[in-house]
């Protein structure tokens, strides 16, 4: 094949080896321990999401759901690392980004709940049983309040849930800037 200017077509990148569920689990577990030890909550959250995917692939939907609820709780926290949290405490004028309600996580929660025959109210109760307030460095809302956000999001009221999360994040910031 002729290439103008004498350049050859770049070679296609080599395909990465597809990891088995056990290999994915092992890598995510190793990474999660490193990320948690380093205080990188956003990366830790991603590791848990990967681990939930392994549970899904293995048909362990109850374990998948439990991990996804914890992922949600980490998403609600406005700090993606302990460094960010410490910086906020020392620099009261620093803008806090706020937590998120990730549509992909809610979709996966809905899917797992449906597979298990659970209603949004059942998931709300499970959230309160599985999640502890001390799992994040700065609790913006109570565990019960967060479980309500999950239920609202599952029921298609995501905009309402986001508004509530933003309101509570603003209250948190105001309370800690005094």
Backbone as JSON, one array per atom type, in Angstrom:
{
  "sequence": "XXXXXXXXXXXXXXXXXXXXXXXXXXXXXXXXXXXXXXXXXXXXXXXXXXXXXXXXXXXXXXXXXXXXXXXXXXXXXXXXXXXXXXXXXXXXXXXXXXXXXXXXXXXXXXXXXXXXXXXXXXXXXXXXXXXXXXXXXXXXXXXXXXXXXXXXXXXXXXXXXXXXXXXXXXXXXXXXXX",
  "N": [[0.85, -1.17, 0.0], [0.54, 2.22, -0.78], [1.89, 5.02, 0.87], [1.63, 8.4, 1.29], [4.34, 10.69, 1.5], [6.14, 8.86, 2.47], [5.62, 7.62, 4.91], [4.87, 4.92, 7.06], [1.95, 3.06, 7.8], [0.84, 3.14, 11.11], [1.36, 0.42, 13.38], [-1.2, -1.71, 14.58], [-2.33, -1.44, 17.94], [-1.3, -3.79, 20.4], [-3.51, -6.21, 21.64], [-4.83, -6.22, 24.88], [-4.48, -8.78, 27.29], [-7.3, -10.57, 28.22], [-8.54, -10.54, 31.42], [-9.25, -13.08, 33.8], [-12.12, -13.61, 35.95], [-11.11, -14.21, 38.53], [-8.5, -13.19, 38.38], [-9.08, -10.49, 37.96], [-10.33, -9.94, 40.38], [-8.25, -10.4, 42.19], [-6.4, -8.4, 41.39], [-7.93, -6.07, 41.81], [-8.4, -6.26, 44.55], [-5.8, -6.09, 45.6], [-5.11, -3.52, 44.63], [-7.11, -2.01, 45.9], [-6.43, -2.19, 48.59], [-3.97, -0.83, 48.58], [-4.81, 1.71, 47.7], [-6.62, 2.47, 49.7], [-4.95, 2.52, 51.94], [-3.31, 4.63, 51.18], [-5.11, 6.65, 51.32], [-6.64, 7.37, 49.16], [-9.59, 7.79, 48.26], [-11.31, 7.99, 46.06], [-10.1, 6.37, 44.11], [-10.13, 3.98, 45.52], [-12.85, 3.58, 45.63], [-13.34, 3.08, 42.91], [-12.02, 0.64, 42.68], [-13.66, -0.97, 44.3], [-15.97, -0.9, 42.76], [-15.13, -2.33, 40.53], [-14.71, -4.8, 41.77], [-17.33, -5.38, 42.46], [-18.33, -5.85, 39.92], [-17.07, -8.27, 39.34], [-18.33, -9.94, 41.18], [-20.89, -9.81, 40.06], [-20.46, -11.07, 37.57], [-19.97, -13.61, 38.48], [-22.42, -14.34, 39.38], [-23.14, -13.63, 41.92], [-25.11, -11.77, 43.09], [-26.09, -10.59, 45.43], [-23.79, -9.99, 46.92], [-22.61, -8.28, 45.1], [-24.47, -6.16, 45.15], [-24.17, -5.21, 47.79], [-21.52, -4.2, 47.75], [-21.86, -2.2, 45.81], [-23.56, -0.45, 47.15], [-21.87, 0.57, 49.07], [-20.08, 1.83, 47.36], [-21.74, 3.87, 46.43], [-22.06, 5.32, 48.81], [-19.46, 6.25, 49.21], [-19.36, 7.86, 46.94], [-21.1, 9.89, 47.67], [-19.66, 11.37, 49.46], [-17.89, 14.39, 49.58], [-15.15, 14.48, 49.19], [-12.4, 13.19, 47.5], [-10.12, 12.17, 48.45], [-8.1, 11.68, 51.39], [-6.23, 13.65, 51.65], [-7.41, 15.82, 50.31], [-9.53, 16.28, 52.08], [-8.17, 16.99, 54.46], [-6.93, 19.31, 53.52], [-9.15, 20.92, 53.06], [-10.02, 21.26, 55.72], [-7.95, 22.82, 56.72], [-7.91, 25.04, 55.05], [-10.29, 26.99, 54.86], [-11.57, 28.43, 52.86], [-11.47, 26.99, 50.59], [-12.96, 25.64, 47.69], [-15.46, 23.19, 47.84], [-16.05, 20.32, 46.0], [-18.33, 18.66, 46.1], [-20.52, 15.8, 46.49], [-21.5, 13.02, 44.38], [-24.12, 11.49, 42.44], [-23.88, 8.74, 40.85], [-25.03, 7.77, 37.76], [-24.49, 5.29, 36.47], [-23.85, 3.59, 38.58], [-26.24, 3.57, 40.03], [-27.88, 2.37, 38.11], [-26.73, -0.17, 38.02], [-27.24, -0.95, 40.66], [-30.04, -1.03, 40.61], [-30.35, -3.13, 38.77], [-29.15, -5.33, 40.13], [-30.79, -5.38, 42.4], [-33.26, -5.95, 41.24], [-32.72, -8.51, 40.22], [-32.5, -9.85, 42.61], [-34.99, -9.6, 43.62], [-35.69, -7.38, 45.13], [-37.16, -4.4, 46.42], [-37.01, -0.77, 45.97], [-37.35, 0.24, 48.58], [-36.54, -1.96, 50.11], [-33.85, -2.02, 49.42], [-33.07, 0.4, 50.46], [-33.3, -0.16, 53.22], [-31.39, -2.2, 53.41], [-29.1, -0.74, 52.81], [-28.87, 0.84, 55.12], [-28.29, -1.17, 56.94], [-25.84, -2.18, 56.07], [-23.96, -0.1, 55.65], [-21.73, 1.99, 57.4], [-21.37, 4.97, 59.3], [-18.76, 5.79, 59.8], [-17.25, 5.1, 57.62], [-16.38, 6.93, 55.83], [-14.36, 9.94, 55.68], [-15.61, 12.37, 56.16], [-18.76, 12.84, 56.93], [-21.41, 13.84, 55.11], [-24.13, 13.58, 55.11], [-26.49, 11.77, 57.16], [-26.41, 8.17, 57.49], [-28.95, 7.17, 57.09], [-30.09, 9.29, 55.67], [-28.56, 9.2, 53.34], [-29.28, 6.68, 52.41], [-31.85, 7.22, 51.67], [-31.39, 8.84, 49.46], [-30.41, 6.96, 47.66], [-32.69, 5.33, 47.36], [-34.5, 7.23, 46.25], [-33.18, 7.78, 43.84], [-33.23, 5.26, 42.62], [-35.93, 5.12, 42.16], [-36.25, 6.8, 40.09], [-36.05, 9.48, 40.64], [-33.82, 11.15, 40.35], [-32.92, 13.81, 39.94], [-34.12, 15.15, 42.07], [-32.88, 13.83, 44.18], [-30.2, 14.57, 43.73], [-30.41, 17.31, 44.17], [-31.02, 17.33, 46.89], [-28.65, 16.19, 47.91], [-26.78, 18.14, 47.15], [-27.74, 20.3, 48.64], [-27.35, 19.37, 51.28], [-24.58, 19.1, 51.23], [-23.82, 21.77, 50.99], [-24.72, 22.69, 53.48], [-23.02, 21.22, 55.14], [-20.52, 22.29, 54.43], [-20.85, 24.99, 55.21], [-21.2, 24.65, 57.98], [-18.68, 23.74, 58.72], [-17.01, 25.8, 58.15], [-17.02, 27.72, 59.98]],
  "CA": [[0.0, 0.0, 0.0], [1.31, 3.46, -0.92], [1.65, 6.04, 1.87], [2.29, 9.65, 0.91], [5.42, 11.19, 2.35], [6.99, 7.77, 2.89], [5.33, 7.11, 6.26], [4.14, 3.66, 7.12], [0.78, 3.03, 8.66], [1.24, 2.62, 12.43], [0.88, -0.91, 13.71], [-2.33, -1.74, 15.51], [-1.85, -1.75, 19.29], [-1.53, -5.16, 20.84], [-4.68, -6.33, 22.52], [-4.52, -6.63, 26.25], [-5.02, -10.09, 27.66], [-8.52, -10.47, 29.02], [-8.34, -11.15, 32.73], [-10.31, -13.93, 34.34], [-12.7, -12.99, 37.15], [-10.2, -14.38, 39.68], [-7.4, -12.24, 38.19], [-9.64, -9.16, 38.2], [-10.56, -9.83, 41.82], [-6.94, -10.29, 42.84], [-5.84, -7.08, 41.08], [-8.74, -5.05, 42.47], [-8.17, -6.37, 45.99], [-4.46, -5.53, 45.85], [-5.18, -2.08, 44.41], [-7.97, -1.38, 46.91], [-5.65, -2.08, 49.83], [-2.99, 0.24, 48.39], [-5.5, 2.99, 47.61], [-7.17, 2.8, 51.01], [-3.81, 2.86, 52.79], [-2.83, 5.95, 50.74], [-6.18, 7.63, 51.52], [-7.2, 7.73, 47.86], [-10.94, 7.24, 48.33], [-11.89, 7.88, 44.71], [-9.53, 5.17, 43.48], [-10.66, 2.86, 46.29], [-14.22, 3.43, 45.16], [-13.27, 2.42, 41.61], [-11.66, -0.76, 42.93], [-14.86, -1.65, 44.79], [-16.87, -1.04, 41.61], [-14.59, -3.46, 39.77], [-14.98, -6.01, 42.54], [-18.77, -5.64, 42.31], [-18.49, -6.45, 38.6], [-16.66, -9.67, 39.44], [-19.45, -10.63, 41.83], [-21.98, -9.92, 39.08], [-20.07, -12.1, 36.6], [-20.05, -14.91, 39.16], [-23.8, -14.59, 39.8], [-23.28, -13.31, 43.35], [-25.75, -10.46, 43.01], [-26.22, -10.0, 46.77], [-22.49, -9.4, 47.24], [-22.47, -7.13, 44.18], [-25.3, -5.07, 45.65], [-23.55, -4.66, 49.01], [-20.38, -3.37, 47.35], [-22.36, -1.02, 45.11], [-24.1, 0.49, 48.14], [-20.72, 1.25, 49.65], [-19.59, 2.74, 46.31], [-22.62, 5.05, 46.5], [-21.74, 6.09, 50.01], [-18.22, 6.97, 48.91], [-19.69, 8.9, 45.97], [-21.78, 11.0, 48.34], [-18.66, 12.14, 50.18], [-17.35, 15.39, 48.65], [-13.69, 14.43, 49.15], [-11.93, 11.98, 46.85], [-8.93, 11.69, 49.15], [-7.89, 12.24, 52.73], [-5.47, 14.88, 51.44], [-8.4, 16.86, 50.01], [-10.26, 16.56, 53.31], [-7.27, 17.76, 55.34], [-6.74, 20.63, 52.92], [-10.38, 21.65, 53.34], [-10.03, 21.64, 57.13], [-6.94, 23.86, 56.94], [-8.17, 26.17, 54.16], [-11.75, 27.06, 54.89], [-12.13, 29.07, 51.67], [-11.31, 26.09, 49.45], [-14.27, 25.18, 47.21], [-15.71, 21.75, 47.96], [-16.74, 19.93, 44.78], [-19.62, 18.02, 46.37], [-20.65, 14.4, 46.13], [-22.22, 12.74, 43.14], [-24.97, 10.32, 42.33], [-23.44, 8.2, 39.56], [-26.11, 7.02, 37.1], [-24.08, 3.91, 36.2], [-23.93, 2.83, 39.83], [-27.67, 3.39, 40.32], [-28.37, 1.38, 37.15], [-26.26, -1.48, 38.49], [-27.99, -1.26, 41.88], [-31.37, -1.44, 40.16], [-30.24, -4.45, 38.14], [-28.92, -6.33, 41.17], [-32.0, -5.46, 43.23], [-34.29, -6.66, 40.47], [-32.33, -9.93, 40.19], [-32.72, -10.4, 43.95], [-36.39, -9.4, 44.0], [-35.75, -6.33, 46.16], [-37.75, -3.11, 46.05], [-36.18, 0.35, 46.43], [-37.43, 0.32, 50.05], [-35.69, -3.03, 50.63], [-32.46, -1.59, 49.22], [-32.86, 1.47, 51.45], [-33.06, -0.82, 54.51], [-30.1, -2.89, 53.3], [-28.08, 0.31, 52.9], [-28.73, 1.2, 56.54], [-27.69, -2.31, 57.64], [-24.49, -2.47, 55.58], [-23.07, 1.06, 55.63], [-21.48, 2.66, 58.69], [-21.02, 6.38, 59.14], [-17.32, 6.02, 59.87], [-16.59, 4.59, 56.42], [-15.85, 8.09, 55.09], [-13.77, 10.88, 56.64], [-16.51, 13.48, 56.44], [-20.13, 12.45, 56.61], [-22.22, 14.99, 54.72], [-25.5, 13.23, 55.53], [-26.57, 10.54, 57.94], [-26.55, 6.97, 56.69], [-30.36, 7.1, 56.7], [-30.3, 10.28, 54.61], [-27.93, 8.67, 52.12], [-30.09, 5.57, 51.91], [-32.99, 7.84, 50.99], [-30.93, 9.28, 48.13], [-30.35, 5.77, 46.81], [-34.08, 4.96, 47.04], [-35.05, 8.21, 45.31], [-32.52, 7.59, 42.55], [-33.77, 4.03, 42.05], [-37.31, 5.38, 41.76], [-36.25, 7.74, 38.96], [-36.08, 10.86, 41.14], [-32.41, 11.5, 40.48], [-32.76, 15.27, 40.07], [-34.51, 15.47, 43.44], [-31.82, 13.3, 45.04], [-29.03, 15.44, 43.55], [-30.7, 18.58, 44.83], [-30.89, 17.08, 48.33], [-27.23, 16.0, 48.2], [-26.13, 19.46, 47.04], [-28.2, 21.1, 49.79], [-26.67, 18.86, 52.47], [-23.16, 19.43, 51.09], [-23.71, 23.2, 51.33], [-24.84, 22.79, 54.94], [-21.79, 20.68, 55.7], [-19.44, 23.27, 54.22], [-21.12, 26.15, 56.08], [-20.98, 24.25, 59.37], [-17.26, 23.53, 58.96], [-16.25, 27.02, 57.83], [-17.15, 28.67, 61.09]],
  "C": [[0.9, 1.24, 0.0], [0.91, 4.44, 0.17], [2.36, 7.3, 1.43], [3.33, 10.03, 1.96], [6.25, 10.07, 2.97], [6.72, 7.23, 4.28], [4.53, 5.82, 6.17], [2.96, 3.82, 8.07], [1.2, 2.46, 10.02], [0.62, 1.25, 12.69], [-0.26, -0.81, 14.7], [-1.79, -2.09, 16.9], [-2.18, -3.19, 19.65], [-2.72, -5.19, 21.79], [-4.25, -6.82, 23.89], [-5.17, -7.98, 26.53], [-6.25, -9.86, 28.53], [-8.31, -11.24, 30.32], [-9.53, -12.02, 33.12], [-10.92, -13.22, 35.53], [-11.79, -13.1, 38.37], [-9.04, -13.39, 39.58], [-7.87, -10.81, 38.42], [-9.82, -8.92, 39.7], [-9.24, -9.61, 42.56], [-6.33, -8.91, 42.62], [-6.6, -5.99, 41.82], [-8.55, -5.07, 43.98], [-6.83, -5.76, 46.36], [-4.5, -4.0, 45.72], [-6.0, -1.39, 45.49], [-7.23, -1.2, 48.22], [-4.64, -0.94, 49.73], [-3.68, 1.61, 48.4], [-6.08, 3.41, 48.95], [-6.06, 3.23, 51.95], [-3.29, 4.26, 52.46], [-3.89, 7.04, 50.93], [-6.8, 8.12, 50.23], [-8.6, 7.11, 47.72], [-11.6, 7.08, 46.97], [-11.39, 6.64, 43.98], [-10.01, 3.91, 44.2], [-12.08, 2.55, 45.85], [-14.25, 2.71, 43.81], [-12.91, 0.94, 41.75], [-12.88, -1.55, 43.4], [-15.87, -1.87, 43.66], [-16.43, -2.21, 40.74], [-14.89, -4.77, 40.46], [-16.47, -6.38, 42.46], [-19.05, -6.29, 40.95], [-18.09, -7.92, 38.57], [-17.77, -10.48, 40.11], [-20.6, -10.84, 40.86], [-21.69, -11.04, 38.09], [-20.18, -13.5, 37.19], [-21.46, -15.24, 39.63], [-24.05, -14.31, 41.26], [-23.86, -11.9, 43.48], [-25.91, -9.8, 44.37], [-24.91, -9.33, 47.19], [-22.2, -8.18, 46.36], [-23.22, -5.93, 44.74], [-24.67, -4.42, 46.89], [-22.35, -3.76, 48.67], [-20.85, -2.09, 46.65], [-22.95, 0.01, 46.07], [-22.96, 1.26, 48.81], [-20.1, 2.22, 48.65], [-20.43, 4.02, 46.33], [-22.27, 5.93, 47.68], [-20.45, 6.88, 49.82], [-18.47, 8.09, 47.9], [-20.34, 10.11, 46.62], [-20.82, 11.89, 49.1], [-18.01, 13.14, 49.2], [-15.83, 15.34, 48.48], [-13.23, 13.12, 48.54], [-10.65, 11.44, 47.49], [-8.85, 12.31, 50.54], [-7.09, 13.54, 52.65], [-6.42, 16.04, 51.16], [-9.15, 17.27, 51.28], [-9.41, 17.4, 54.27], [-7.07, 19.18, 54.82], [-7.96, 21.5, 53.19], [-10.41, 22.13, 54.79], [-9.06, 22.79, 57.42], [-7.21, 25.14, 56.15], [-9.67, 26.31, 53.96], [-12.37, 27.7, 53.64], [-12.02, 28.18, 50.43], [-12.67, 25.59, 48.98], [-14.38, 23.65, 47.29], [-16.54, 21.31, 46.75], [-18.13, 19.32, 45.0], [-19.62, 16.57, 45.92], [-21.42, 14.24, 44.84], [-23.16, 11.56, 43.33], [-24.69, 9.79, 40.93], [-24.54, 7.36, 38.93], [-25.75, 5.56, 36.83], [-24.17, 3.03, 37.43], [-25.4, 2.56, 40.17], [-28.28, 2.35, 39.38], [-27.97, -0.02, 37.59], [-26.98, -1.9, 39.77], [-29.38, -1.73, 41.52], [-31.35, -2.85, 39.58], [-30.05, -5.55, 39.18], [-30.16, -6.5, 42.04], [-33.1, -6.23, 42.52], [-33.99, -8.16, 40.44], [-32.59, -10.62, 41.52], [-34.16, -10.26, 44.43], [-36.57, -8.36, 45.09], [-36.36, -5.04, 45.6], [-36.78, -1.99, 46.46], [-36.21, 0.51, 47.96], [-36.57, -0.76, 50.71], [-34.21, -2.63, 50.54], [-32.12, -0.48, 50.22], [-32.55, 0.86, 52.82], [-31.72, -1.54, 54.51], [-28.95, -1.9, 53.42], [-27.82, 0.65, 54.36], [-28.09, 0.07, 57.35], [-26.22, -2.47, 57.29], [-23.5, -1.33, 55.74], [-22.96, 1.65, 57.03], [-21.0, 4.07, 58.43], [-19.52, 6.61, 59.1], [-16.55, 5.48, 58.67], [-16.03, 5.71, 55.54], [-15.31, 9.1, 56.1], [-14.7, 12.01, 57.04], [-17.91, 13.11, 55.98], [-20.95, 13.7, 56.34], [-23.66, 14.81, 55.21], [-25.43, 12.0, 56.42], [-26.67, 9.36, 56.98], [-28.0, 6.85, 56.2], [-30.67, 8.1, 55.58], [-29.73, 9.81, 53.29], [-28.74, 7.53, 51.54], [-31.34, 6.09, 51.19], [-32.62, 8.35, 49.6], [-30.87, 8.11, 47.16], [-31.77, 5.37, 46.39], [-34.67, 5.91, 46.02], [-34.47, 8.01, 43.91], [-33.04, 6.34, 41.85], [-35.19, 4.23, 41.53], [-37.41, 6.4, 40.63], [-36.29, 9.2, 39.38], [-34.65, 11.37, 41.35], [-32.19, 12.99, 40.67], [-33.08, 15.71, 41.49], [-33.42, 15.01, 44.43], [-30.56, 14.16, 44.94], [-29.21, 16.78, 44.25], [-30.53, 18.43, 46.35], [-29.43, 16.9, 48.72], [-26.49, 17.33, 48.15], [-26.49, 20.36, 48.23], [-27.45, 20.67, 51.07], [-25.17, 19.15, 52.42], [-22.93, 20.89, 51.44], [-23.81, 23.41, 52.84], [-23.58, 22.31, 55.64], [-20.66, 21.71, 55.6], [-19.64, 24.48, 55.13], [-20.82, 25.82, 57.55], [-19.49, 24.12, 59.7], [-16.4, 24.75, 58.64], [-16.33, 28.03, 58.95], [-15.92, 28.72, 61.92]]
}
